[in-house]
Amino acid sequence: MKKLVKLTTTFALVLITTALVQAKEAPKNLTANIQRAAANQAPVYLNDRVKTMCEEWTGCKEWVASRVQANPTFRVTDAEAERWIKKWELNQFGSKVAVWDHRFYVQTIENGQTKAYKFERTRTASKDYNYHAPVLIKKFPGHPIAGNPSQHIKWSLRKNDACDAFPGCREWMWKHGFGVEDAVGSQYISNFDEKGEAIWTYKLYVKVSDSFSFFNYYFTASQSRHNGSYAYSAPKEMGLFPKYPEYPF
């Protein structure tokens, strides 16, 4: 019985000593431990839209996984993309085709701090692509339309939905008796304001037809300030319709 009491007393002293040590260390480590535990339970991506866009860009998913492994608090909270026609060139059949370019942006939270990164790719002489490691930038550029972020890096709207979404497109079609045969849009940062905030331009390219012929036009909408309203210009005719951007990214 005396041996049992002795063992019980010793065990109690160990528990008390351990508790005192933990209490002594708690002020220094408690906040960090709570943040780490919360990060381990939180999803890596804020939502499915952000996750999908990252997976569409070559190397983004792997980059995120490596960052999370190095820092469990790393999370991706937003994403946006630029796509635009860089130039026109002749293809192997001697026809002019649009060469598209893209940039991809992600916003993150790391150790409680908000950061932003830019992904880019460059085209080689052999017309392959080099994907460059993301670089840290000062600010996430936001979205072409505030509150309406892109769902994909790639163009995803159907032709009629694209026209309906662009103010004035459907009315212009009706006025001229046109039907939409195809449509694809570009969106890109055309300028930055004095605070480094992005100013966007959006273009919608449409192939239209009447009862006899096909025509190609493009609509332009431009901001004058960050998150500002768009000024829409009258559609202009163009010689060729730009085909969809190349995939994958």
Accessible surface in RSA format (square Angstrom, percent):
REM  Atomic radii and reference values for relative SASA: ProtOr
REM  Chains: A
REM  Algorithm: Lee & Richards
REM  Probe-radius: 1.40
REM  Slices: 20
REM RES _ NUM      All-atoms   Total-Side   Main-Chain    Non-polar    All polar
REM                ABS   REL    ABS   REL    ABS   REL    ABS   REL    ABS   REL
RES MET A   1   177.32  91.8 132.04  87.4  45.27 107.8 115.73  98.4  61.59  81.6
RES LYS A   2   185.81  90.6 176.95 108.6   8.86  21.1 122.68 110.4  63.13  67.2
RES LYS A   3   156.26  76.2 149.55  91.8   6.71  16.0  95.95  86.4  60.31  64.2
RES LEU A   4   108.23  60.3 105.70  75.6   2.53   6.4 107.01  75.2   1.21   3.3
RES VAL A   5    81.88  53.9  79.70  72.2   2.18   5.2  81.85  71.1   0.02   0.1
RES LYS A   6   150.39  73.4 144.98  89.0   5.42  12.9  91.70  82.5  58.69  62.5
RES LEU A   7   105.05  58.5 101.27  72.4   3.78   9.5 101.43  71.2   3.62   9.8
RES THR A   8    80.78  57.5  75.95  77.0   4.83  11.5  66.52  89.3  14.27  21.6
RES THR A   9    70.58  50.2  66.64  67.6   3.95   9.4  54.14  72.7  16.45  24.9
RES THR A  10    70.78  50.3  70.65  71.6   0.13   0.3  53.67  72.1  17.11  25.9
RES PHE A  11   127.00  63.5 123.78  76.7   3.22   8.4 126.69  76.8   0.32   0.9
RES ALA A  12    42.04  38.7  39.63  61.2   2.41   5.5  41.90  59.0   0.14   0.4
RES LEU A  13   104.34  58.1 104.04  74.4   0.30   0.8 104.23  73.2   0.12   0.3
RES VAL A  14    81.93  53.9  79.06  71.6   2.87   6.9  81.81  71.1   0.12   0.3
RES LEU A  15    97.29  54.2  93.25  66.7   4.04  10.2  93.47  65.6   3.82  10.3
RES ILE A  16    97.50  55.5  94.62  70.5   2.87   6.9  97.46  70.2   0.04   0.1
RES THR A  17    78.65  55.9  78.30  79.4   0.35   0.8  55.56  74.6  23.09  34.9
RES THR A  18    62.76  44.6  59.08  59.9   3.68   8.8  45.79  61.5  16.97  25.7
RES ALA A  19    55.77  51.3  49.60  76.5   6.17  14.0  52.29  73.6   3.48   9.2
RES LEU A  20   118.78  66.2 113.63  81.3   5.15  12.9 114.18  80.2   4.61  12.4
RES VAL A  21    75.17  49.5  73.71  66.7   1.45   3.5  75.14  65.3   0.03   0.1
RES GLN A  22   113.76  63.6 109.80  80.2   3.97   9.4  35.92  76.5  77.85  59.0
RES ALA A  23    63.93  58.8  46.69  72.1  17.24  39.2  54.30  76.5   9.63  25.5
RES LYS A  24   175.79  85.8 149.93  92.0  25.86  61.6 103.14  92.8  72.65  77.4
RES GLU A  25    84.89  48.7  82.59  62.5   2.30   5.5  21.01  40.6  63.88  52.2
RES ALA A  26    35.77  32.9  29.67  45.8   6.10  13.9  35.75  50.3   0.02   0.0
RES PRO A  27   112.38  81.9  75.45  68.8  36.93 134.2  87.28  72.1  25.10 156.0
RES LYS A  28   163.65  79.8 134.66  82.6  28.99  69.0  87.36  78.6  76.29  81.3
RES ASN A  29    54.05  37.3  54.04  52.2   0.01   0.0  10.85  26.1  43.20  41.8
RES LEU A  30    97.25  54.2  95.92  68.6   1.32   3.3  97.22  68.3   0.03   0.1
RES THR A  31    88.00  62.6  86.13  87.3   1.87   4.5  54.96  73.8  33.04  50.0
RES ALA A  32    57.34  52.7  51.35  79.2   5.99  13.6  53.69  75.6   3.65   9.7
RES ASN A  33    86.18  59.4  80.83  78.1   5.35  12.9  22.98  55.3  63.20  61.1
RES ILE A  34   102.02  58.1  98.25  73.2   3.77   9.1 101.29  72.9   0.73   2.0
RES GLN A  35    98.12  54.9  91.79  67.1   6.33  15.1  31.77  67.6  66.36  50.3
RES ARG A  36   122.49  51.4 122.24  62.3   0.25   0.6  37.52  51.3  84.97  51.5
RES ALA A  37    51.09  47.0  45.08  69.6   6.01  13.7  50.23  70.7   0.86   2.3
RES ALA A  38    58.11  53.4  47.77  73.7  10.34  23.5  54.24  76.4   3.87  10.2
RES ALA A  39    11.20  10.3   5.56   8.6   5.64  12.8  10.75  15.1   0.45   1.2
RES ASN A  40    99.54  68.6  67.11  64.9  32.43  78.1  26.12  62.9  73.42  71.0
RES GLN A  41   156.73  87.6 122.81  89.8  33.91  80.7  44.19  94.1 112.54  85.4
RES ALA A  42    43.71  40.2  31.74  49.0  11.97  27.2  36.93  52.0   6.78  18.0
RES PRO A  43    98.42  71.7  82.41  75.1  16.01  58.2  94.32  77.9   4.09  25.4
RES VAL A  44    44.94  29.6  40.72  36.9   4.21  10.2  40.72  35.4   4.21  11.4
RES TYR A  45    26.66  12.4  21.98  12.5   4.68  12.2  20.23  15.2   6.44   7.9
RES LEU A  46   113.43  63.2  88.27  63.2  25.15  63.2  93.94  66.0  19.49  52.4
RES ASN A  47    65.01  44.8  53.28  51.5  11.73  28.2  38.45  92.5  26.56  25.7
RES ASP A  48   115.10  80.6 111.55 111.0   3.55   8.4  35.45  83.4  79.66  79.4
RES ARG A  49    34.78  14.6  25.29  12.9   9.49  22.6  21.68  29.6  13.10   7.9
RES VAL A  50     0.03   0.0   0.03   0.0   0.00   0.0   0.03   0.0   0.00   0.0
RES LYS A  51    83.48  40.7  83.48  51.2   0.00   0.0  52.27  47.1  31.20  33.2
RES THR A  52    45.91  32.7  45.68  46.3   0.23   0.5  21.34  28.7  24.57  37.1
RES MET A  53     0.00   0.0   0.00   0.0   0.00   0.0   0.00   0.0   0.00   0.0
RES CYS A  54     0.01   0.0   0.01   0.0   0.00   0.0   0.01   0.0   0.00   0.0
RES GLU A  55    75.11  43.1  46.31  35.0  28.80  68.6  18.39  35.6  56.71  46.3
RES GLU A  56    34.42  19.8  22.01  16.6  12.42  29.6  26.50  51.3   7.92   6.5
RES TRP A  57     2.91   1.2   0.92   0.4   1.99   4.7   0.00   0.0   2.91   4.7
RES THR A  58    69.42  49.4  56.83  57.6  12.59  30.0  53.28  71.6  16.15  24.4
RES GLY A  59    35.52  43.8   0.00   N/A  35.52  43.8  25.99  71.3   9.52  21.3
RES CYS A  60     0.00   0.0   0.00   0.0   0.00   0.0   0.00   0.0   0.00   0.0
RES LYS A  61   110.40  53.9 109.39  67.1   1.01   2.4  58.87  53.0  51.54  54.9
RES GLU A  62   113.15  65.0 104.97  79.4   8.18  19.5  67.50 130.6  45.65  37.3
RES TRP A  63    38.58  15.5  32.58  15.8   6.00  14.1  28.69  15.3   9.89  16.0
RES VAL A  64     2.47   1.6   2.47   2.2   0.00   0.0   2.47   2.1   0.00   0.0
RES ALA A  65    61.21  56.3  49.25  76.0  11.97  27.2  56.18  79.1   5.04  13.3
RES SER A  66    58.65  49.6  49.78  66.4   8.87  20.4  44.52  94.8  14.12  19.8
RES ARG A  67    68.37  28.7  68.37  34.9   0.01   0.0  19.34  26.4  49.04  29.7
RES VAL A  68    33.66  22.2  31.70  28.7   1.96   4.7  31.70  27.5   1.96   5.3
RES GLN A  69   157.56  88.1 128.50  93.9  29.06  69.2  46.98 100.0 110.58  83.9
RES ALA A  70    87.08  80.1  47.64  73.5  39.44  89.7  58.17  81.9  28.92  76.6
RES ASN A  71    32.32  22.3  30.98  29.9   1.34   3.2  19.41  46.7  12.91  12.5
RES PRO A  72    29.59  21.6  28.48  26.0   1.11   4.0  29.29  24.2   0.30   1.9
RES THR A  73    22.47  16.0  18.49  18.7   3.97   9.5  18.60  25.0   3.86   5.8
RES PHE A  74     0.41   0.2   0.41   0.3   0.00   0.0   0.41   0.2   0.00   0.0
RES ARG A  75    28.66  12.0  28.66  14.6   0.00   0.0  22.45  30.7   6.21   3.8
RES VAL A  76     0.22   0.1   0.02   0.0   0.20   0.5   0.02   0.0   0.20   0.6
RES THR A  77    22.46  16.0  18.99  19.2   3.47   8.3  18.53  24.9   3.93   5.9
RES ASP A  78    23.90  16.7  23.90  23.8   0.00   0.0   3.53   8.3  20.37  20.3
RES ALA A  79     0.02   0.0   0.02   0.0   0.00   0.0   0.02   0.0   0.00   0.0
RES GLU A  80     0.00   0.0   0.00   0.0   0.00   0.0   0.00   0.0   0.00   0.0
RES ALA A  81     0.00   0.0   0.00   0.0   0.00   0.0   0.00   0.0   0.00   0.0
RES GLU A  82     1.46   0.8   1.46   1.1   0.00   0.0   0.00   0.0   1.46   1.2
RES ARG A  83    14.52   6.1  14.52   7.4   0.00   0.0   0.00   0.0  14.52   8.8
RES TRP A  84    47.09  18.9  47.09  22.8   0.00   0.0  32.83  17.5  14.26  23.1
RES ILE A  85    32.79  18.7  11.70   8.7  21.09  50.8  11.70   8.4  21.09  57.2
RES LYS A  86   121.58  59.3  94.27  57.8  27.31  65.0  55.89  50.3  65.69  70.0
RES LYS A  87   102.70  50.1  94.65  58.1   8.04  19.1  53.48  48.1  49.21  52.4
RES TRP A  88    80.29  32.2  57.33  27.8  22.96  53.9  38.87  20.7  41.42  67.2
RES GLU A  89    33.02  19.0  27.02  20.4   5.99  14.3  20.64  39.9  12.38  10.1
RES LEU A  90   108.24  60.3  96.07  68.7  12.17  30.6  96.07  67.5  12.17  32.7
RES ASN A  91    40.00  27.6  26.53  25.6  13.47  32.4  14.94  36.0  25.06  24.2
RES GLN A  92   152.94  85.5 108.17  79.1  44.76 106.6  59.16 125.9  93.77  71.1
RES PHE A  93   164.38  82.2 130.04  80.5  34.34  89.4 138.14  83.8  26.24  75.1
RES GLY A  94    51.65  63.7   0.00   N/A  51.65  63.7  25.94  71.2  25.70  57.6
RES SER A  95    58.89  49.8  53.02  70.8   5.88  13.5  28.36  60.4  30.53  42.8
RES LYS A  96   120.78  58.9 105.06  64.5  15.72  37.4  50.86  45.8  69.92  74.5
RES VAL A  97    38.39  25.3  35.39  32.0   3.00   7.2  38.39  33.4   0.00   0.0
RES ALA A  98    16.76  15.4   0.14   0.2  16.62  37.8   0.14   0.2  16.62  44.0
RES VAL A  99    10.26   6.8   6.98   6.3   3.28   7.9  10.26   8.9   0.00   0.0
RES TRP A 100    11.41   4.6   5.01   2.4   6.40  15.0   5.01   2.7   6.40  10.4
RES ASP A 101    20.50  14.4  20.50  20.4   0.00   0.0   2.60   6.1  17.90  17.9
RES HIS A 102     1.50   0.8   0.00   0.0   1.50   3.8   0.00   0.0   1.50   1.7
RES ARG A 103    70.61  29.6  70.61  36.0   0.00   0.0   3.97   5.4  66.64  40.4
RES PHE A 104     0.00   0.0   0.00   0.0   0.00   0.0   0.00   0.0   0.00   0.0
RES TYR A 105    11.46   5.4  11.46   6.5   0.00   0.0   4.88   3.7   6.58   8.1
RES VAL A 106     0.03   0.0   0.03   0.0   0.00   0.0   0.03   0.0   0.00   0.0
RES GLN A 107    45.11  25.2  45.11  33.0   0.00   0.0   0.15   0.3  44.96  34.1
RES THR A 108     0.00   0.0   0.00   0.0   0.00   0.0   0.00   0.0   0.00   0.0
RES ILE A 109    69.47  39.5  69.47  51.8   0.00   0.0  69.47  50.0   0.00   0.0
RES GLU A 110     7.93   4.6   6.90   5.2   1.03   2.5   1.88   3.6   6.05   4.9
RES ASN A 111   101.91  70.3  80.57  77.9  21.34  51.4  27.44  66.0  74.47  72.0
RES GLY A 112    67.63  83.4   0.00   N/A  67.63  83.4  29.60  81.2  38.03  85.2
RES GLN A 113   113.35  63.4 109.49  80.0   3.86   9.2  31.86  67.8  81.49  61.8
RES THR A 114    90.64  64.5  61.70  62.6  28.94  69.0  36.68  49.3  53.96  81.6
RES LYS A 115    69.71  34.0  62.52  38.4   7.19  17.1  27.45  24.7  42.25  45.0
RES ALA A 116     3.57   3.3   2.85   4.4   0.73   1.7   2.85   4.0   0.73   1.9
RES TYR A 117    14.25   6.7  14.25   8.1   0.00   0.0   9.76   7.3   4.49   5.5
RES LYS A 118    51.12  24.9  49.59  30.4   1.53   3.6   4.63   4.2  46.49  49.5
RES PHE A 119     4.43   2.2   4.43   2.7   0.00   0.0   4.43   2.7   0.00   0.0
RES GLU A 120    58.31  33.5  57.24  43.3   1.07   2.5  10.10  19.5  48.21  39.4
RES ARG A 121     7.93   3.3   1.27   0.6   6.66  15.9   0.00   0.0   7.93   4.8
RES THR A 122    66.84  47.5  63.33  64.2   3.50   8.4  60.28  81.0   6.56   9.9
RES ARG A 123    63.80  26.8  34.58  17.6  29.21  69.6  18.91  25.8  44.89  27.2
RES THR A 124    42.85  30.5  28.98  29.4  13.87  33.1  36.71  49.3   6.14   9.3
RES ALA A 125   112.82 103.7  68.87 106.3  43.95 100.0  82.18 115.7  30.63  81.2
RES SER A 126    81.95  69.2  52.52  70.1  29.43  67.8  53.85 114.7  28.09  39.4
RES LYS A 127   103.31  50.4  89.81  55.1  13.49  32.1  60.52  54.5  42.79  45.6
RES ASP A 128    89.06  62.4  85.32  84.9   3.74   8.8  24.57  57.8  64.49  64.3
RES TYR A 129    48.80  22.8  26.70  15.2  22.10  57.5  23.87  17.9  24.94  30.7
RES ASN A 130    75.54  52.1  72.70  70.3   2.84   6.8  12.82  30.8  62.72  60.6
RES TYR A 131    75.70  35.3  43.10  24.5  32.60  84.8  37.05  27.8  38.65  47.6
RES HIS A 132    85.76  46.9  77.04  53.5   8.72  22.3  57.64  59.4  28.12  32.7
RES ALA A 133    82.29  75.7  61.64  95.1  20.65  47.0  68.30  96.2  13.99  37.1
RES PRO A 134    26.93  19.6   9.73   8.9  17.19  62.5   9.73   8.0  17.19 106.8
RES VAL A 135    80.01  52.7  76.26  69.0   3.76   9.1  80.01  69.5   0.00   0.0
RES LEU A 136   108.70  60.5  80.30  57.4  28.40  71.4  80.30  56.4  28.40  76.4
RES ILE A 137    41.84  23.8  29.31  21.8  12.53  30.2  36.62  26.4   5.23  14.2
RES LYS A 138   203.33  99.2 165.96 101.8  37.37  89.0 116.87 105.2  86.46  92.1
RES LYS A 139    88.35  43.1  74.76  45.9  13.59  32.4  62.82  56.5  25.53  27.2
RES PHE A 140    24.27  12.1   9.68   6.0  14.58  38.0   9.68   5.9  14.58  41.7
RES PRO A 141     6.54   4.8   2.92   2.7   3.62  13.2   6.54   5.4   0.00   0.0
RES GLY A 142    15.89  19.6   0.00   N/A  15.89  19.6  15.88  43.6   0.01   0.0
RES HIS A 143    23.82  13.0  21.30  14.8   2.52   6.4  16.60  17.1   7.22   8.4
RES PRO A 144     7.67   5.6   7.67   7.0   0.00   0.0   7.67   6.3   0.00   0.0
RES ILE A 145    93.07  53.0  90.97  67.8   2.10   5.1  92.84  66.9   0.24   0.6
RES ALA A 146    61.45  56.5  36.19  55.8  25.26  57.5  39.40  55.5  22.05  58.4
RES GLY A 147    79.38  97.9   0.00   N/A  79.38  97.9  41.52 113.9  37.86  84.8
RES ASN A 148    88.87  61.3  80.72  78.0   8.14  19.6  14.21  34.2  74.65  72.2
RES PRO A 149    33.06  24.1  29.26  26.7   3.80  13.8  29.26  24.2   3.80  23.6
RES SER A 150    18.91  16.0   8.65  11.5  10.26  23.6  13.99  29.8   4.93   6.9
RES GLN A 151    98.11  54.9  91.64  67.0   6.47  15.4  44.59  94.9  53.52  40.6
RES HIS A 152    54.56  29.8  51.05  35.5   3.51   9.0  25.39  26.2  29.18  33.9
RES ILE A 153     0.00   0.0   0.00   0.0   0.00   0.0   0.00   0.0   0.00   0.0
RES LYS A 154    82.40  40.2  80.64  49.5   1.75   4.2  24.25  21.8  58.15  61.9
RES TRP A 155    15.50   6.2   4.22   2.0  11.28  26.5   4.22   2.2  11.28  18.3
RES SER A 156    64.09  54.2  29.41  39.3  34.68  79.9  21.63  46.1  42.46  59.5
RES LEU A 157    73.69  41.0  67.84  48.5   5.85  14.7  68.99  48.5   4.70  12.6
RES ARG A 158   179.39  75.3 172.33  87.8   7.06  16.8  76.37 104.4 103.02  62.4
RES LYS A 159    79.90  39.0  76.68  47.0   3.22   7.7  39.69  35.7  40.21  42.8
RES ASN A 160    69.11  47.7  68.98  66.7   0.13   0.3  20.61  49.6  48.50  46.9
RES ASP A 161    54.27  38.0  50.05  49.8   4.22  10.0  12.02  28.3  42.25  42.1
RES ALA A 162     2.58   2.4   0.01   0.0   2.58   5.9   0.39   0.6   2.19   5.8
RES CYS A 163     0.19   0.1   0.00   0.0   0.19   0.4   0.00   0.0   0.19   0.2
RES ASP A 164    88.15  61.7  58.79  58.5  29.35  69.4  27.86  65.6  60.28  60.1
RES ALA A 165    71.67  65.9  37.74  58.2  33.93  77.2  49.22  69.3  22.44  59.4
RES PHE A 166     8.75   4.4   5.08   3.1   3.67   9.5   7.00   4.2   1.75   5.0
RES PRO A 167    73.94  53.9  57.81  52.7  16.14  58.7  68.95  56.9   5.00  31.1
RES GLY A 168    40.26  49.6   0.00   N/A  40.26  49.6  28.81  79.1  11.45  25.6
RES CYS A 169     0.00   0.0   0.00   0.0   0.00   0.0   0.00   0.0   0.00   0.0
RES ARG A 170    45.72  19.2  45.72  23.3   0.00   0.0  19.96  27.3  25.75  15.6
RES GLU A 171   105.31  60.5 100.34  75.9   4.97  11.8  57.05 110.4  48.25  39.4
RES TRP A 172    37.12  14.9  33.04  16.0   4.07   9.6  28.01  14.9   9.11  14.8
RES MET A 173     0.11   0.1   0.10   0.1   0.00   0.0   0.10   0.1   0.00   0.0
RES TRP A 174   177.80  71.3 155.27  75.2  22.53  52.9 140.53  74.9  37.27  60.5
RES LYS A 175   170.34  83.1 131.88  80.9  38.46  91.6  87.93  79.1  82.41  87.8
RES HIS A 176    86.60  47.3  61.15  42.5  25.45  65.1  43.65  45.0  42.95  50.0
RES GLY A 177    53.93  66.5   0.00   N/A  53.93  66.5  34.99  96.0  18.95  42.4
RES PHE A 178    29.45  14.7  16.36  10.1  13.09  34.1  17.36  10.5  12.09  34.6
RES GLY A 179    31.97  39.4   0.00   N/A  31.97  39.4  29.52  81.0   2.45   5.5
RES VAL A 180    12.82   8.4   0.00   0.0  12.82  30.9   0.00   0.0  12.82  34.8
RES GLU A 181    70.06  40.2  55.69  42.1  14.37  34.2   4.28   8.3  65.78  53.7
RES ASP A 182    36.23  25.4  36.23  36.1   0.00   0.0   5.80  13.7  30.43  30.3
RES ALA A 183     0.00   0.0   0.00   0.0   0.00   0.0   0.00   0.0   0.00   0.0
RES VAL A 184     0.00   0.0   0.00   0.0   0.00   0.0   0.00   0.0   0.00   0.0
RES GLY A 185     0.00   0.0   0.00   N/A   0.00   0.0   0.00   0.0   0.00   0.0
RES SER A 186     0.93   0.8   0.93   1.2   0.00   0.0   0.17   0.4   0.76   1.1
RES GLN A 187     9.24   5.2   9.24   6.8   0.00   0.0   0.00   0.0   9.24   7.0
RES TYR A 188    50.44  23.6  50.44  28.7   0.00   0.0  34.97  26.3  15.47  19.1
RES ILE A 189    25.91  14.7   5.91   4.4  20.00  48.2   5.91   4.3  20.00  54.3
RES SER A 190    58.63  49.5  24.16  32.2  34.47  79.4  25.76  54.9  32.87  46.0
RES ASN A 191    91.03  62.8  85.52  82.6   5.51  13.3  13.22  31.8  77.81  75.2
RES PHE A 192   114.15  57.1  97.69  60.5  16.46  42.8  97.69  59.2  16.46  47.1
RES ASP A 193    37.21  26.1  22.40  22.3  14.81  35.0  17.95  42.2  19.27  19.2
RES GLU A 194   163.18  93.7 116.51  88.1  46.66 111.1  72.66 140.5  90.52  73.9
RES LYS A 195   147.23  71.8 130.48  80.1  16.75  39.9  82.36  74.1  64.87  69.1
RES GLY A 196    35.15  43.3   0.00   N/A  35.15  43.3  25.71  70.6   9.44  21.1
RES GLU A 197    41.13  23.6  40.51  30.6   0.63   1.5   6.39  12.4  34.74  28.4
RES ALA A 198     0.67   0.6   0.04   0.1   0.63   1.4   0.04   0.1   0.63   1.7
RES ILE A 199    14.81   8.4  14.81  11.0   0.00   0.0  14.81  10.7   0.00   0.0
RES TRP A 200     1.44   0.6   1.44   0.7   0.00   0.0   1.37   0.7   0.07   0.1
RES THR A 201     7.67   5.5   7.63   7.7   0.04   0.1   3.58   4.8   4.09   6.2
RES TYR A 202    43.10  20.1  43.10  24.5   0.00   0.0  32.59  24.5  10.51  13.0
RES LYS A 203    50.61  24.7  50.61  31.1   0.00   0.0   6.81   6.1  43.80  46.7
RES LEU A 204     0.00   0.0   0.00   0.0   0.00   0.0   0.00   0.0   0.00   0.0
RES TYR A 205    15.24   7.1  15.24   8.7   0.00   0.0   4.71   3.5  10.52  13.0
RES VAL A 206     0.04   0.0   0.00   0.0   0.04   0.1   0.00   0.0   0.04   0.1
RES LYS A 207    59.32  28.9  59.32  36.4   0.00   0.0  33.76  30.4  25.56  27.2
RES VAL A 208     0.00   0.0   0.00   0.0   0.00   0.0   0.00   0.0   0.00   0.0
RES SER A 209    16.12  13.6  13.58  18.1   2.54   5.9   4.50   9.6  11.62  16.3
RES ASP A 210    55.61  39.0  36.47  36.3  19.13  45.2  18.91  44.5  36.69  36.6
RES SER A 211   101.56  85.8  61.46  82.0  40.10  92.4  30.93  65.9  70.63  98.9
RES PHE A 212   187.63  93.9 148.94  92.3  38.68 100.7 156.76  95.0  30.87  88.4
RES SER A 213    48.48  41.0  42.77  57.1   5.71  13.2  17.85  38.0  30.63  42.9
RES PHE A 214   133.64  66.9 110.74  68.6  22.90  59.6 110.87  67.2  22.77  65.2
RES PHE A 215    57.45  28.7  53.33  33.0   4.13  10.7  57.45  34.8   0.01   0.0
RES ASN A 216    16.33  11.3  15.35  14.8   0.98   2.4   0.01   0.0  16.32  15.8
RES TYR A 217    33.55  15.7  33.34  19.0   0.21   0.5  10.98   8.2  22.57  27.8
RES TYR A 218    50.28  23.5  49.59  28.2   0.69   1.8  20.88  15.7  29.40  36.2
RES PHE A 219     6.35   3.2   6.35   3.9   0.00   0.0   6.35   3.8   0.00   0.0
RES THR A 220    25.74  18.3  25.41  25.8   0.34   0.8  21.35  28.7   4.39   6.6
RES ALA A 221     2.14   2.0   2.14   3.3   0.00   0.0   2.14   3.0   0.00   0.0
RES SER A 222    40.40  34.1  37.99  50.7   2.41   5.6  26.95  57.4  13.45  18.8
RES GLN A 223    13.62   7.6   1.73   1.3  11.89  28.3   0.73   1.6  12.89   9.8
RES SER A 224   101.50  85.8  72.72  97.0  28.79  66.3  53.41 113.7  48.10  67.4
RES ARG A 225   152.86  64.2 152.40  77.7   0.47   1.1  56.49  77.2  96.37  58.4
RES HIS A 226    40.07  21.9  31.61  22.0   8.45  21.6  19.55  20.1  20.52  23.9
RES ASN A 227    77.80  53.6  53.81  52.0  23.99  57.8  14.61  35.2  63.18  61.1
RES GLY A 228     7.39   9.1   0.00   N/A   7.39   9.1   1.65   4.5   5.74  12.9
RES SER A 229    97.81  82.6  77.83 103.9  19.97  46.0  52.33 111.4  45.47  63.7
RES TYR A 230    35.80  16.7  16.28   9.3  19.52  50.8  16.96  12.7  18.84  23.2
RES ALA A 231    74.42  68.4  61.40  94.8  13.02  29.6  69.00  97.2   5.42  14.4
RES TYR A 232   102.45  47.8  67.39  38.3  35.05  91.2  48.25  36.3  54.20  66.8
RES SER A 233    52.10  44.0  38.67  51.6  13.42  30.9  43.59  92.8   8.51  11.9
RES ALA A 234    77.46  71.2  60.51  93.4  16.95  38.6  66.91  94.2  10.55  27.9
RES PRO A 235    29.61  21.6  13.48  12.3  16.13  58.6  13.48  11.1  16.13 100.3
RES LYS A 236   120.06  58.6 116.49  71.5   3.57   8.5  64.73  58.3  55.32  58.9
RES GLU A 237   108.41  62.2  79.99  60.5  28.43  67.7  25.15  48.6  83.26  68.0
RES MET A 238    37.32  19.3  24.20  16.0  13.12  31.2  32.72  27.8   4.60   6.1
RES GLY A 239    70.18  86.5   0.00   N/A  70.18  86.5  40.66 111.6  29.52  66.1
RES LEU A 240    81.55  45.4  78.52  56.2   3.04   7.6  78.82  55.4   2.73   7.4
RES PHE A 241    25.35  12.7   9.58   5.9  15.78  41.1   9.58   5.8  15.78  45.2
RES PRO A 242     0.24   0.2   0.00   0.0   0.24   0.9   0.24   0.2   0.00   0.0
RES LYS A 243   147.99  72.2 145.40  89.2   2.59   6.2  91.73  82.6  56.26  59.9
RES TYR A 244    92.07  43.0  77.19  43.9  14.88  38.7  61.64  46.3  30.43  37.5
RES PRO A 245     3.81   2.8   0.00   0.0   3.81  13.8   0.08   0.1   3.72  23.1
RES GLU A 246   100.33  57.6  92.76  70.2   7.57  18.0  52.49 101.5  47.84  39.1
RES TYR A 247    90.31  42.2  57.32  32.6  32.99  85.8  57.89  43.5  32.42  40.0
RES PRO A 248   114.11  83.2 103.33  94.2  10.78  39.2 105.99  87.5   8.13  50.5
RES PHE A 249     3.22   1.6   3.15   2.0   0.06   0.2   3.19   1.9   0.03   0.1
END  Absolute sums over single chains surface
CHAIN  1 A    15202.2      12442.8       2759.4       9102.5       6099.8
END  Absolute sums over all chains
TOTAL         15202.2      12442.8       2759.4       9102.5       6099.8
